[in-house]
């Protein structure tokens, strides 16, 4: 979990919350690549072929590139032979899916929610390893050979860290799409009572439903993995308002931290 730059209403110096998680995703990838993937490699080797691994990422997104570099490092250390075909998901997912349907890789690795959803629905039968996917009950990730990790950290863990770094906060605002994060927010509302916080939630079916930070009447804001509430335009607006109002903001990824969180 990554957290955010914080400021206080009294103008005290800005503080930054440290990352408190270990690289769990890379550990998961190591397990998958050394336990599950070799079965598909053996089948390919029996035909004297080096298995093809198709990787679908946003090439300009540094976090996706780091995930790919980590996977490559694991494969090299484990001496697993394979060849990579890397596709940029921003260049048209439908075209990428058609190419993979023809090439039939031994394994598909996807980063990001949109790419993972489309691949899971469009290429059945090929094992899928996914990462950096926003947690959602609506994501069709149960009908194929697959494993992966979501951007999901227990709400009470995140809010306890937030409170420990900014002890004076009382009212924490959070915007969310009920279709994606109804349960997460409901669990968070129960959890915050134990740590002396009040969670003020703002359900939003579209970005236009999310109020301005000044209108939320909160003294802190929590950004959660949500396709609606954490989209770049909304996040940028929240950060700009938080700087003006000196309201601390907690975010969930290094990308958001570098972007101003």
CORLIN-V861767 format. One record per residue. N is the residue number from 1. RES is the residue in one small letter. SS is DSSP state (H for helix, E for strand, C for the rest). PSI is psi in radians with two decimals (none if undefined). OMEGA is omega in degrees with one decimal (* if undefined). Layout:
<<N:RES:SS:PSI:OMEGA> <N:RES:SS:PSI:OMEGA>>
This chain:
<<1:x:C:2.35:173.7> <2:x:C:2.58:-179.9> <3:x:C:-2.97:-162.0> <4:x:C:2.88:166.7> <5:x:E:2.47:-179.2> <6:x:E:2.63:176.3> <7:x:C:2.85:-178.7> <8:x:C:2.80:-178.6> <9:x:C:-0.44:-177.2> <10:x:C:0.10:176.1> <11:x:C:0.24:179.7> <12:x:C:2.81:-173.4> <13:x:C:2.61:178.2> <14:x:C:2.48:176.7> <15:x:E:2.76:179.2> <16:x:E:2.26:-179.5> <17:x:C:2.33:-179.0> <18:x:C:2.71:173.3> <19:x:C:2.37:-175.4> <20:x:C:0.05:-178.7> <21:x:C:2.74:174.7> <22:x:C:2.88:-178.7> <23:x:C:1.25:-176.6> <24:x:H:-0.66:-176.7> <25:x:H:-0.74:179.6> <26:x:H:-0.61:177.0> <27:x:H:-0.76:177.7> <28:x:H:-0.76:179.9> <29:x:H:-0.66:179.4> <30:x:H:-0.77:179.2> <31:x:H:-0.82:-178.2> <32:x:H:-0.82:-174.4> <33:x:H:-0.43:-178.4> <34:x:H:-0.29:-177.0> <35:x:H:-0.83:-174.2> <36:x:C:-0.88:-173.8> <37:x:H:-0.66:-178.8> <38:x:H:-0.51:179.3> <39:x:H:-0.69:179.2> <40:x:H:-0.53:176.8> <41:x:H:-0.74:-179.2> <42:x:H:-0.68:178.9> <43:x:H:-0.72:179.1> <44:x:H:-0.69:-178.9> <45:x:H:-0.54:179.0> <46:x:H:-0.46:177.6> <47:x:C:0.22:178.8> <48:x:C:0.74:176.9> <49:x:C:2.52:172.5> <50:x:C:2.14:-174.7> <51:x:C:2.52:179.5> <52:x:E:2.27:175.2> <53:x:E:2.06:177.9> <54:x:E:2.23:-178.3> <55:x:E:2.20:179.9> <56:x:E:1.95:-178.0> <57:x:E:2.96:167.6> <58:x:C:1.87:-171.3> <59:x:C:-0.52:-179.0> <60:x:C:-0.07:-179.1> <61:x:C:1.93:-171.8> <62:x:H:-0.59:-179.2> <63:x:H:-0.67:176.9> <64:x:H:-0.72:180.0> <65:x:H:-0.66:178.0> <66:x:H:-0.65:177.2> <67:x:H:-0.75:178.0> <68:x:H:-0.75:178.8> <69:x:H:-0.68:179.0> <70:x:H:-0.71:178.5> <71:x:H:-0.78:179.0> <72:x:H:-0.72:179.8> <73:x:H:-0.72:178.9> <74:x:H:-0.78:-178.9> <75:x:H:-0.69:179.2> <76:x:H:-0.79:-179.2> <77:x:H:-0.63:-179.6> <78:x:C:-0.01:179.3> <79:x:C:0.77:178.2> <80:x:C:2.01:-178.0> <81:x:C:2.33:175.5> <82:x:C:2.90:174.6> <83:x:E:2.55:-174.5> <84:x:E:2.50:166.9> <85:x:E:1.96:-174.2> <86:x:E:2.24:-178.8> <87:x:E:2.47:179.4> <88:x:E:2.04:-176.5> <89:x:H:-0.27:179.4> <90:x:H:-0.14:-177.8> <91:x:H:0.12:179.7> <92:x:C:1.75:-176.4> <93:x:H:-0.62:-179.6> <94:x:H:-0.71:178.4> <95:x:H:-0.74:179.1> <96:x:H:-0.74:-179.6> <97:x:H:-0.72:178.2> <98:x:H:-0.69:178.7> <99:x:H:-0.76:-178.9> <100:x:H:-0.54:176.1> <101:x:H:-0.57:178.9> <102:x:H:-0.77:-174.0> <103:x:H:-0.43:177.4> <104:x:C:1.18:179.0> <105:x:C:2.79:177.6> <106:x:C:-0.47:-179.3> <107:x:E:2.49:173.6> <108:x:E:2.30:175.5> <109:x:E:2.18:-179.2> <110:x:E:2.55:176.3> <111:x:E:2.26:179.5> <112:x:C:2.62:-174.4> <113:x:H:-0.87:-175.8> <114:x:H:-0.82:-179.4> <115:x:H:-0.76:-178.0> <116:x:H:-0.75:178.6> <117:x:H:-0.84:-176.7> <118:x:H:-0.71:-179.9> <119:x:H:-0.74:179.9> <120:x:H:-0.65:-178.2> <121:x:H:-0.51:-170.6> <122:x:H:-0.29:-178.2> <123:x:C:1.39:179.5> <124:x:C:2.66:172.7> <125:x:C:-0.38:179.8> <126:x:C:2.27:-179.3> <127:x:C:2.42:-177.9> <128:x:E:2.22:174.6> <129:x:E:2.09:-175.4> <130:x:E:2.74:177.8> <131:x:E:2.84:177.7> <132:x:E:0.74:178.5> <133:x:E:2.35:178.1> <134:x:C:2.32:-178.2> <135:x:C:2.26:179.8> <136:x:C:2.34:177.8> <137:x:C:-0.24:-177.5> <138:x:C:-0.07:-178.8> <139:x:C:2.09:-176.3> <140:x:C:1.41:-174.9> <141:x:C:0.60:-177.1> <142:x:C:0.04:-172.4> <143:x:C:0.39:-175.2> <144:x:C:2.93:173.9> <145:x:C:1.93:-177.6> <146:x:E:2.80:174.0> <147:x:E:2.73:-180.0> <148:x:E:-2.93:-177.5> <149:x:E:2.54:177.2> <150:x:E:2.90:176.6> <151:x:C:1.17:-170.6> <152:x:C:1.95:175.0> <153:x:C:2.33:-178.3> <154:x:C:2.39:-176.1> <155:x:H:-0.74:-176.9> <156:x:H:-0.58:177.9> <157:x:H:-0.82:-179.8> <158:x:H:-0.81:-174.6> <159:x:H:-0.53:175.0> <160:x:H:-0.73:178.2> <161:x:H:-0.76:179.4> <162:x:H:-0.83:-178.5> <163:x:H:-0.64:-178.7> <164:x:H:-0.53:-178.5> <165:x:H:-0.60:178.9> <166:x:C:1.35:-171.7> <167:x:C:-0.43:-173.6> <168:x:C:-0.19:-177.1> <169:x:C:2.51:-179.6> <170:x:C:-0.80:-177.3> <171:x:E:2.04:-177.9> <172:x:E:2.16:178.0> <173:x:E:2.59:175.6> <174:x:E:2.28:174.5> <175:x:E:2.52:-176.5> <176:x:E:2.69:172.8> <177:x:C:2.07:-178.1> <178:x:H:-0.53:179.6> <179:x:H:-0.40:-178.2> <180:x:H:-0.72:-167.1> <181:x:H:0.49:179.5> <182:x:H:-0.80:-178.2> <183:x:H:-0.73:179.6> <184:x:H:-0.81:-178.4> <185:x:H:-0.66:177.7> <186:x:H:-0.75:177.9> <187:x:H:-0.67:-179.2> <188:x:H:-0.67:179.4> <189:x:H:-0.63:178.0> <190:x:H:-0.69:-175.3> <191:x:H:-0.64:-173.1> <192:x:H:-0.42:-179.6> <193:x:H:-0.55:-178.1> <194:x:H:-0.29:-178.0> <195:x:H:0.28:173.9> <196:x:C:0.53:178.9> <197:x:C:2.76:171.8> <198:x:E:2.21:179.6> <199:x:E:2.10:178.5> <200:x:E:1.92:-172.8> <201:x:E:2.52:-179.5> <202:x:E:1.62:178.6> <203:x:E:2.44:-176.9> <204:x:C:2.11:176.6> <205:x:C:-0.33:177.3> <206:x:C:2.82:-178.7> <207:x:H:-0.56:-177.8> <208:x:H:-0.28:179.4> <209:x:H:-0.15:-176.2> <210:x:C:2.09:-178.2> <211:x:C:2.86:174.5> <212:x:C:2.67:-177.1> <213:x:H:-0.65:-179.2> <214:x:H:-0.49:-178.2> <215:x:H:-0.13:-178.1> <216:x:H:-0.36:-179.9> <217:x:C:0.86:179.1> <218:x:C:2.86:177.1> <219:x:C:0.16:174.6> <220:x:E:2.76:-179.5> <221:x:E:2.47:-176.5> <222:x:E:2.07:177.0> <223:x:C:2.16:179.6> <224:x:C:2.79:176.3> <225:x:C:1.89:-175.1> <226:x:C:2.17:-175.3> <227:x:C:-0.48:-179.0> <228:x:C:-0.90:-170.9> <229:x:C:-0.34:-179.8> <230:x:C:0.35:174.3> <231:x:C:2.72:-172.6> <232:x:H:-0.80:-179.5> <233:x:H:-0.71:179.5> <234:x:H:-0.77:-179.8> <235:x:H:-0.76:179.7> <236:x:H:-0.74:179.2> <237:x:H:-0.73:179.6> <238:x:H:-0.77:-178.8> <239:x:H:-0.76:178.8> <240:x:H:-0.75:179.1> <241:x:H:-0.63:-177.9> <242:x:H:-0.60:178.5> <243:x:H:-0.76:179.5> <244:x:H:-0.71:-174.6> <245:x:H:-0.13:-176.9> <246:x:C:0.84:177.9> <247:x:C:2.19:-179.9> <248:x:E:2.52:-179.8> <249:x:E:2.30:175.4> <250:x:E:2.31:-178.6> <251:x:C:3.04:-171.3> <252:x:C:-0.02:-178.5> <253:x:C:2.77:177.9> <254:x:H:-0.61:178.8> <255:x:H:-0.80:180.0> <256:x:H:-0.62:178.2> <257:x:H:-0.80:-179.6> <258:x:H:-0.44:-178.9> <259:x:C:0.00:176.3> <260:x:C:-0.13:-178.2> <261:x:C:none:*>>
